[in-house]
Amino acid sequence: VQLQASGGGLVQAGGSLRLSCASPRSILSSYVMAWLGWYRQAPGKERELVATISSSGITNYSDFVKGRFTMSRDNAKRKVYLQMNSLKPEDTAVYYCKMTRDGYDYWGQGTQVTVSS
């Protein structure tokens, strides 16, 4: 399984970015059952969970992004998104998408998000 994360970049504090994670080689019937998550890892810190979305579309967010980030999925396109608003310098990190399917975890390559103050 190949996960392709994109959409990162440099933005000023208060700005927005939309991350995407594509899984073009996934079989649709399998993709719709997958649990998807976004994680991030800042320099010198451990990787942390940002948000998740279940196969039925139920989302959960870590407290530090609640009200600012929105996760969604488009199964037909085999994509998951992370809309990030009101970005803060502390959101600076490499963001990774993860797919859990059939008991296995698959990670994307990460996309860098840098928020300047």
Contacts in CASP RR format, 6 or more apart in sequence:
PFRMAT RR
TARGET T0000
AUTHOR 0000-0000-0000
METHOD contacts of the structure
MODEL  1
VQLQASGGGLVQAGGSLRLSCASPRSILSSYVMAWLGWYRQAPGKERELV
ATISSSGITNYSDFVKGRFTMSRDNAKRKVYLQMNSLKPEDTAVYYCKMT
RDGYDYWGQGTQVTVSS
1 23 0 8 1.000
1 25 0 8 1.000
1 26 0 8 1.000
1 99 0 8 1.000
1 101 0 8 1.000
1 106 0 8 1.000
2 23 0 8 1.000
2 24 0 8 1.000
2 25 0 8 1.000
2 108 0 8 1.000
3 21 0 8 1.000
3 22 0 8 1.000
3 23 0 8 1.000
3 97 0 8 1.000
3 98 0 8 1.000
3 99 0 8 1.000
3 106 0 8 1.000
3 107 0 8 1.000
3 108 0 8 1.000
3 109 0 8 1.000
4 21 0 8 1.000
4 22 0 8 1.000
4 23 0 8 1.000
4 24 0 8 1.000
4 108 0 8 1.000
4 109 0 8 1.000
5 19 0 8 1.000
5 20 0 8 1.000
5 21 0 8 1.000
5 95 0 8 1.000
5 96 0 8 1.000
5 97 0 8 1.000
5 108 0 8 1.000
5 109 0 8 1.000
5 110 0 8 1.000
5 111 0 8 1.000
6 19 0 8 1.000
6 20 0 8 1.000
6 21 0 8 1.000
6 22 0 8 1.000
6 111 0 8 1.000
7 17 0 8 1.000
7 18 0 8 1.000
7 19 0 8 1.000
7 20 0 8 1.000
7 111 0 8 1.000
8 17 0 8 1.000
8 19 0 8 1.000
8 95 0 8 1.000
8 111 0 8 1.000
8 112 0 8 1.000
8 113 0 8 1.000
9 17 0 8 1.000
9 111 0 8 1.000
9 112 0 8 1.000
9 113 0 8 1.000
9 114 0 8 1.000
10 114 0 8 1.000
10 115 0 8 1.000
10 116 0 8 1.000
11 17 0 8 1.000
11 87 0 8 1.000
11 113 0 8 1.000
11 114 0 8 1.000
11 115 0 8 1.000
11 116 0 8 1.000
12 115 0 8 1.000
12 116 0 8 1.000
13 87 0 8 1.000
13 88 0 8 1.000
13 89 0 8 1.000
13 115 0 8 1.000
13 116 0 8 1.000
13 117 0 8 1.000
14 85 0 8 1.000
14 86 0 8 1.000
14 87 0 8 1.000
14 88 0 8 1.000
14 115 0 8 1.000
15 85 0 8 1.000
15 86 0 8 1.000
15 87 0 8 1.000
15 115 0 8 1.000
16 83 0 8 1.000
16 84 0 8 1.000
16 85 0 8 1.000
16 86 0 8 1.000
16 87 0 8 1.000
17 84 0 8 1.000
17 87 0 8 1.000
17 113 0 8 1.000
18 81 0 8 1.000
18 82 0 8 1.000
18 83 0 8 1.000
18 84 0 8 1.000
19 38 0 8 1.000
19 81 0 8 1.000
19 82 0 8 1.000
19 84 0 8 1.000
19 95 0 8 1.000
19 97 0 8 1.000
19 111 0 8 1.000
19 113 0 8 1.000
20 79 0 8 1.000
20 80 0 8 1.000
20 81 0 8 1.000
21 36 0 8 1.000
21 38 0 8 1.000
21 79 0 8 1.000
21 80 0 8 1.000
21 81 0 8 1.000
21 82 0 8 1.000
21 97 0 8 1.000
21 108 0 8 1.000
22 77 0 8 1.000
22 78 0 8 1.000
22 79 0 8 1.000
23 31 0 8 1.000
23 78 0 8 1.000
23 79 0 8 1.000
23 99 0 8 1.000
24 78 0 8 1.000
26 34 0 8 1.000
26 78 0 8 1.000
26 99 0 8 1.000
28 75 0 8 1.000
28 76 0 8 1.000
28 78 0 8 1.000
30 101 0 8 1.000
30 102 0 8 1.000
31 75 0 8 1.000
31 78 0 8 1.000
31 101 0 8 1.000
32 55 0 8 1.000
32 75 0 8 1.000
33 55 0 8 1.000
33 101 0 8 1.000
34 55 0 8 1.000
34 99 0 8 1.000
34 100 0 8 1.000
34 101 0 8 1.000
35 52 0 8 1.000
35 53 0 8 1.000
35 54 0 8 1.000
35 55 0 8 1.000
35 99 0 8 1.000
35 100 0 8 1.000
35 101 0 8 1.000
36 52 0 8 1.000
36 53 0 8 1.000
36 71 0 8 1.000
36 73 0 8 1.000
36 80 0 8 1.000
36 97 0 8 1.000
36 98 0 8 1.000
36 99 0 8 1.000
36 100 0 8 1.000
37 49 0 8 1.000
37 50 0 8 1.000
37 51 0 8 1.000
37 52 0 8 1.000
37 53 0 8 1.000
37 71 0 8 1.000
37 80 0 8 1.000
37 97 0 8 1.000
37 98 0 8 1.000
37 99 0 8 1.000
38 49 0 8 1.000
38 50 0 8 1.000
38 51 0 8 1.000
38 52 0 8 1.000
38 71 0 8 1.000
38 80 0 8 1.000
38 82 0 8 1.000
38 95 0 8 1.000
38 96 0 8 1.000
38 97 0 8 1.000
38 98 0 8 1.000
39 47 0 8 1.000
39 48 0 8 1.000
39 49 0 8 1.000
39 50 0 8 1.000
39 95 0 8 1.000
39 96 0 8 1.000
39 97 0 8 1.000
39 98 0 8 1.000
40 47 0 8 1.000
40 48 0 8 1.000
40 50 0 8 1.000
40 91 0 8 1.000
40 93 0 8 1.000
40 94 0 8 1.000
40 95 0 8 1.000
40 96 0 8 1.000
40 113 0 8 1.000
41 47 0 8 1.000
41 48 0 8 1.000
41 93 0 8 1.000
41 94 0 8 1.000
41 96 0 8 1.000
42 90 0 8 1.000
42 92 0 8 1.000
42 93 0 8 1.000
42 94 0 8 1.000
45 93 0 8 1.000
47 96 0 8 1.000
48 62 0 8 1.000
49 62 0 8 1.000
50 61 0 8 1.000
50 62 0 8 1.000
50 65 0 8 1.000
50 69 0 8 1.000
50 82 0 8 1.000
50 95 0 8 1.000
51 59 0 8 1.000
51 60 0 8 1.000
51 61 0 8 1.000
51 62 0 8 1.000
51 65 0 8 1.000
51 69 0 8 1.000
51 71 0 8 1.000
51 82 0 8 1.000
52 59 0 8 1.000
52 60 0 8 1.000
52 71 0 8 1.000
53 59 0 8 1.000
53 60 0 8 1.000
53 71 0 8 1.000
53 72 0 8 1.000
53 73 0 8 1.000
53 80 0 8 1.000
57 73 0 8 1.000
59 70 0 8 1.000
59 71 0 8 1.000
59 72 0 8 1.000
61 67 0 8 1.000
61 69 0 8 1.000
61 71 0 8 1.000
64 90 0 8 1.000
65 84 0 8 1.000
65 91 0 8 1.000
68 84 0 8 1.000
68 85 0 8 1.000
68 86 0 8 1.000
68 87 0 8 1.000
69 82 0 8 1.000
69 83 0 8 1.000
69 84 0 8 1.000
69 85 0 8 1.000
70 82 0 8 1.000
70 83 0 8 1.000
70 85 0 8 1.000
71 80 0 8 1.000
71 81 0 8 1.000
71 82 0 8 1.000
71 83 0 8 1.000
72 80 0 8 1.000
72 81 0 8 1.000
72 83 0 8 1.000
73 79 0 8 1.000
73 80 0 8 1.000
73 81 0 8 1.000
74 80 0 8 1.000
74 81 0 8 1.000
80 97 0 8 1.000
82 95 0 8 1.000
84 91 0 8 1.000
84 113 0 8 1.000
87 113 0 8 1.000
87 115 0 8 1.000
88 115 0 8 1.000
89 115 0 8 1.000
89 116 0 8 1.000
89 117 0 8 1.000
90 115 0 8 1.000
91 113 0 8 1.000
91 115 0 8 1.000
92 113 0 8 1.000
92 114 0 8 1.000
92 115 0 8 1.000
93 112 0 8 1.000
93 113 0 8 1.000
94 110 0 8 1.000
94 111 0 8 1.000
94 112 0 8 1.000
94 113 0 8 1.000
95 110 0 8 1.000
95 111 0 8 1.000
95 112 0 8 1.000
95 113 0 8 1.000
96 107 0 8 1.000
96 108 0 8 1.000
96 109 0 8 1.000
96 110 0 8 1.000
97 107 0 8 1.000
97 108 0 8 1.000
97 110 0 8 1.000
98 105 0 8 1.000
98 106 0 8 1.000
98 107 0 8 1.000
98 108 0 8 1.000
99 105 0 8 1.000
99 106 0 8 1.000
100 106 0 8 1.000
END
